[in-house]
Amino acid sequence: MIVRGLLTASIVTALVCAGATHALAQASSKGGSKPAAAKPDAAAAVAGGSEPTLLGQYGTWGAYAATPNGKKLCFALAKPSFSKTNPPNRPRDPAYAFISTRPAEKVVNEVSIMIGYVLKPGSESTLEVGGAAYAMYTQGDGLWIKNAAEEERMVDAMRKAADVTVKGVSSKGTETIDVFSLKGLSQALDRVAQDCRR
């Protein structure tokens, strides 16, 4: 589980540093501006010296491929279309929804959320989609599904729904709600599956 968190954090950090926030964002709750289209900077590298490549942009979701440490990794990535904190206007790093496939590890469509702050240890977080709520375990600034047996059902629900809501609590007690549009997710996951065949 620690390896999952480190790998996800490394990829997301590399993308953020690369300026690959292109089309990963819908209008933010603060600025309301449209995402800027930009290609990841060639100088940025993912852990292991692999640069993520944009395979395609589908609605709010980007499909990417990389080869960190010689192992193929494909993923779909998006930023929230709406974010709220309680108390209001608390600072935090950008949040991302991340769905990865790693053929060498036989991992397909693993959902994780980089929430943009250190989560309160032992706190309960949830991902709500299609009328169902899934318990998420927390580690650092990441969330993963507690019951891995439910992950496939959760991803199927995400493919059919309009959005997903993620709730968490920071180490300082700030409550957050992030809503991710799921427009284009099915196409992004299909592209990931095509490019990351086992």
C-alpha positions in Angstrom: 0.0 0.0 0.0 2.9 2.4 0.7 4.3 1.6 -2.7 1.0 2.5 -4.3 1.0 5.8 -2.6 4.5 6.7 -3.5 4.1 5.7 -7.2 0.8 7.7 -7.5 2.4 10.7 -5.7 5.5 10.5 -8.0 3.4 10.5 -11.2 1.1 13.3 -10.1 4.0 15.4 -8.8 5.8 15.0 -12.1 2.7 16.0 -14.0 2.1 19.0 -11.9 5.7 20.1 -12.1 5.6 19.6 -15.9 2.7 22.0 -16.2 0.5 19.2 -17.4 -2.5 20.7 -15.9 -3.8 21.2 -19.4 -7.4 20.1 -19.7 -7.2 18.3 -16.4 -9.2 21.2 -14.9 -12.7 22.2 -15.5 -13.7 25.7 -14.3 -12.5 26.0 -10.7 -14.8 27.1 -8.0 -12.7 30.2 -7.4 -11.6 31.4 -10.9 -14.1 29.9 -13.3 -11.5 30.0 -16.1 -11.2 27.3 -18.7 -8.2 24.9 -18.7 -5.2 25.9 -20.7 -4.0 23.4 -23.3 -0.4 22.6 -22.9 1.8 19.6 -23.5 3.9 18.2 -20.6 7.4 19.7 -20.5 10.0 17.3 -21.9 12.3 18.2 -19.0 9.9 16.8 -16.4 10.3 13.1 -15.6 8.5 10.6 -13.6 10.3 8.5 -11.0 12.7 6.2 -12.8 13.4 8.7 -15.6 10.2 8.2 -17.6 8.3 11.1 -19.0 4.5 10.8 -19.1 3.0 11.0 -22.6 -0.5 12.3 -23.3 -2.3 9.6 -25.2 -5.5 11.7 -25.6 -7.8 14.2 -23.9 -11.4 13.1 -23.4 -13.6 15.6 -21.8 -12.1 16.4 -18.4 -9.9 13.3 -18.4 -6.5 12.9 -19.8 -5.1 9.4 -20.7 -1.3 9.0 -20.2 1.4 6.4 -20.4 4.8 6.3 -18.8 7.5 3.7 -18.1 8.9 4.4 -14.6 11.8 2.0 -13.8 11.2 0.2 -17.1 7.6 -0.9 -16.2 4.6 0.2 -18.3 2.1 2.4 -16.5 -1.0 3.9 -18.0 -3.5 6.2 -16.2 -6.4 8.5 -16.5 -6.1 11.8 -14.6 -8.5 14.7 -13.8 -8.8 17.7 -11.5 -12.0 18.5 -9.6 -14.7 20.6 -11.3 -15.7 21.9 -7.9 -14.0 22.1 -4.5 -15.2 23.3 -1.1 -13.6 23.5 2.3 -15.1 24.0 5.8 -14.0 26.4 7.2 -14.1 28.1 3.8 -11.0 29.1 1.7 -8.5 26.9 3.4 -5.2 26.7 1.3 -4.3 23.3 -0.2 -2.4 21.9 -3.1 -4.4 20.8 -6.3 -6.4 17.6 -6.0 -6.4 14.9 -8.6 -8.4 11.7 -9.4 -6.1 9.1 -10.7 -7.0 5.7 -12.2 -4.0 3.6 -13.1 -3.2 0.3 -14.8 0.1 -1.4 -14.3 0.3 -4.7 -16.3 3.6 -5.9 -14.7 1.7 -5.9 -11.3 -1.6 -7.2 -12.8 -3.2 -4.0 -11.6 -6.2 -2.7 -13.7 -8.1 0.5 -13.0 -6.9 1.2 -9.5 -8.6 4.4 -8.3 -6.7 6.8 -6.1 -7.3 10.4 -5.1 -4.5 12.9 -4.3 -6.4 15.2 -2.1 -4.0 18.2 -1.9 -3.3 18.1 1.9 -2.2 15.6 4.6 -5.3 13.7 5.7 -6.1 13.3 9.4 -4.7 9.9 10.4 -7.4 7.3 10.9 -10.1 9.7 9.5 -13.0 8.4 7.4 -13.1 9.4 3.7 -15.7 8.5 1.2 -16.1 8.4 -2.6 -19.7 8.8 -3.7 -20.8 7.8 -7.2 -24.1 6.5 -8.7 -26.0 6.6 -5.4 -23.4 4.5 -3.6 -20.7 5.5 -1.1 -17.4 3.7 -0.9 -15.2 3.8 2.2 -11.6 5.0 1.4 -8.5 4.5 3.5 -6.2 7.4 3.9 -2.4 7.6 3.7 -0.5 10.9 3.6 -2.4 13.0 1.0 -3.9 9.9 -0.8 -7.1 8.0 -0.7 -7.7 4.4 -1.9 -10.7 2.1 -1.7 -10.8 0.1 1.6 -12.4 -3.0 0.1 -10.4 -3.8 -3.1 -13.2 -6.3 -4.1 -15.5 -3.3 -4.6 -13.1 -1.4 -6.9 -14.4 -2.9 -10.2 -18.0 -2.1 -9.3 -16.9 1.4 -8.3 -15.2 2.0 -11.7 -18.2 0.6 -13.6 -20.4 3.1 -11.7 -17.9 5.9 -12.5 -18.2 5.1 -16.2 -22.0 5.5 -16.1 -22.3 8.5 -13.7 -22.0 12.3 -14.4 -19.7 13.0 -11.5 -18.1 11.6 -8.3 -17.9 13.3 -4.9 -14.9 12.8 -2.6 -15.0 13.8 1.0 -12.0 14.0 3.4 -10.7 15.7 6.6 -7.2 17.3 6.8 -4.8 16.7 9.7 -5.9 20.2 10.9 -9.6 19.3 10.9 -10.6 21.0 7.6 -13.4 19.2 5.9 -13.3 19.1 2.1 -15.6 18.1 -0.7 -14.3 17.7 -4.2 -16.6 16.9 -7.2 -15.0 15.4 -10.3 -16.8 15.5 -13.6 -16.8 12.0 -15.2 -17.3 13.4 -18.7 -14.8 11.5 -21.0 -13.7 9.0 -18.3 -15.0 5.9 -20.2 -13.1 7.0 -23.3 -9.9 7.7 -21.3 -10.1 4.3 -19.6 -10.7 2.6 -23.0 -7.6 4.4 -24.4 -5.6 3.4 -21.3 -6.7 -0.3 -21.7 -5.8 -0.2 -25.4 -2.3 1.3 -24.8 -1.5 -0.8 -21.6 -2.6 -4.3 -22.7 -1.1 -7.0 -20.6 
